[in-house]
Amino acid sequence: MSLSIIIPCLNEEDGISASLDALVAMRARGVEVIVVDGGSTDRTAERARPGADIVVASACGRALQMNAGARRARGDVLLFLHADSRLPPDADALVESGLASTRRVWGRFDVTIVGRHAFLPVIAVAMNMRSRLTGIATGDQAIFVQREVFERIGGYPAIRLMEDIALTRALKRESPPLCIARKVVTSGRRWEKHGVARTILLMWRLRLAYTFGADPDELAMRYVPHK
């Protein structure tokens, strides 16, 4: 099994080098790393080139960027990683052995959130429990999927928000997720920037609205000011 890690990013010049440094050992083991820049106005693409196999220019939008990276990927399995997240050092082996032993076609990792706010670990525990109960994953959890399955279901839907929810709903029809207990470490900056409680309430309102049929592109208009 070969693995491609796809990292969508926008204006991440301050952190992209460190993100890619964390993948050096996996690249040495043959993992392909693809950075997809969504039109950054800073030096993200320039700083990404030394640490990536491919840097792709794409229209802005996480779903569009991840699909663009998938089209360039050579791996049998695609793993989608946020620029401010860090995989376990043996993530490639965990994915390979887990998919082979369970015969599932996709999965995600548990997550831990780092930051100053004392409530961030509680958010992470809730995310992991919710994901195990529902079989739905979010982008923070480093979703991975067999390439053939990803292509068959049409990849990420071209929507501006909830693309991870939509994708994993489709993937659940192919198999239950492989839930890897080892944790992806992700930044709590999104929650801390606008207030933890406020961000949680906003995301739950948006997710509930999406569940009841709201247009995700319209929901994105409510979310963008909080990014």
N, C-alpha and C positions, 0 to 999 in steps of 0.2 A: 504494500500500500504506500502511495506517495501522498504527501500532504502539502497543500498550499494555504498560507495564512494571508488573508486579505484585510488590509487596514485602511478604512476610509478616513480622511482627515481634511480639516479646513483650518488654516491659520494656527498650526501647531508647532511653529518653529522652536518654541522654548522647550518642548518636551519630546519631539519626535526622535531625536538622536538617542536619548535614553531608552525610549520604547524599543527601538531597533537593536540597541546594545543588548537588551534582555533576550533577544532571539538569536544571538550569535552562535551559541552552542547548537541550537536546533538547525540553523542553516548549515553548520558544519556536518550535521547528520543527514543532510539532503533535503531539508524542508525548504520550500520555496516561499519567499516573502515578497508580497506585492503591496505597495503603497498607492492608494488612489486619491489624488489631490482634486478637490472640488472647486478649484479656482482661487486658491489662497492668494492673499495680497501681501504676504510676508515671504520668508525664505523656507517655507516648509518643504517644498519639492527639492530644493537645492540641498538641504540638510538631510533629506531622506535618501538620496542616491547612494552614498557610500554603504549604507546598511541594508539596502533592499536589492532584490534581484531585478525588479521592474518597478518603475515609477510611472503611473498612468495618469494622464490628464482627463478629467471627466466633467460633465455638467454637475452643478452642485445639487446635493440631495443624497442622503445616506443610501437609500435604496438604489438610486441610479449609479452611485459610486461602487457599491458592492457588486452590482451586476456587471459593471465595466471591468472590475478586477477579476470576476469569475470567468469572463470571456477570454481573458489573457492567461488564466491559470493553466498549469500543466498537471496538477495533482489529481489523484483519484478522489480525494476528500478535500473539501473546502472548509476552512475555519475563518470566521469573521470576527475580527478583534478590534475593539475601540482603541483609539490612539492613547488614551490615558489608562489603559488596563494592562496588567502583567499576567501572563500565563504561568502555571507551575512549570518548573524547569524540565520536567519529563512529560509535558503535555502531549507531545507527539506519540510517545509510547502508550500513554493512557488512552488516547483516541484509537490508535490502531488495535490494541489488545481488546479494548472494550467493544468496539464494533464487531471484531472477529468472533469474540466469545458469545455475544448476545444475539448476533445476526440482526441487530437493529441498524437503521439506515441514517440515523441522525442523533444528535444529542446536544448537551450543554454541560457546563461546569457549575458547581456552586460558586458563590461570590462572597467576598468580604469587601467592605468599603472602608477606606482609610481617610481620616480627616480629624479635625479638632472637636467636632460635635460628639457628645457622648451617646447620642441616639443613633448614630450611623450603624454601629453593629447590630442594633435591633432591626433596622431597616433591612439589612442584609439577611438576617435570619428569616424575616417575614418573606422576603423575595424567594429564598430557597424553598421554604415550606410551601408557598403558594405554587411555585413551579412544579414541585413534586406532586401536589394534589391535582393540579389542572392539566399537566403535560404541556403547558405553554411556557416559553422562555422569552427573555428579553435580551437585547443586544449586549448588555453588561455581562451576560453569562457566557460569552464566547461560543455562539452557536456553531456547530459543525455538521456537515451533511455530505453524503456521498454525491460526487459530482453528477453522476448519471441521474440520480433522483432529483437533484436541484434543477437540472436542465429539463427534466420531464414535466415538473410542475410549473415551469415557466420562471423560475428564479423569484427574486423579491418583486412584489407588485410595485408598480411605479407610483407610489403614494408618498406624501411628504411626512407622514407620521403614522405610527403603529405598524410599520412595515415588518417589524420583528414578530408582532402578534399575528399578523396575517400569514406570514411565512410558516410559523410553527403550527398554526391551525391546519394549514395544508399538509404539513409534514406528519402531523398526527394521524392522517388518513393512510399514510404509508407504513408507519410503525410507531409504537410508543417511543419516547425519547430515552436515550442512554443518559442517565443522570450521574455525572462524575462528582464524587464528594470532595475531591481535592479542589482548592479554591483559586479562582481568578481574583487578583487584587485590583480593585478599581478605585479611582479617585472620587472623593466626596465633594469635589468642587461644585458640581451642579446643584447639589442640595444646599451647600453652605453659602453660595453666592446670593441666593434669593430667599434664604431661610428654609430650614429643614421642614418644619410643619407646613409652611405655605406650599412648598414644592410637592410634598406628599399629597396634600389635598388637591392640588391642581392635577397631578398625574392620575389620581383616582377618579376625579370628575371626567377627565378626558377619556380614560379607559372605559368608564361606565357608559359615556355617551357613544363611544365607538361600538361597544357591545350591543347597544340598542339601535345601531344603524346610522349613526352620524357620519357625515362625509369626512374622512381623515384629512383631506386637504383643507377643509374649513377648520377642523380642530387644530391643525398646524398653525393657523393664524393666531390662535390663543396661546400656543406654546412658545412660538418663536421669541417673543419679548422676554421669556424667562430662561432662555438658553445661555 
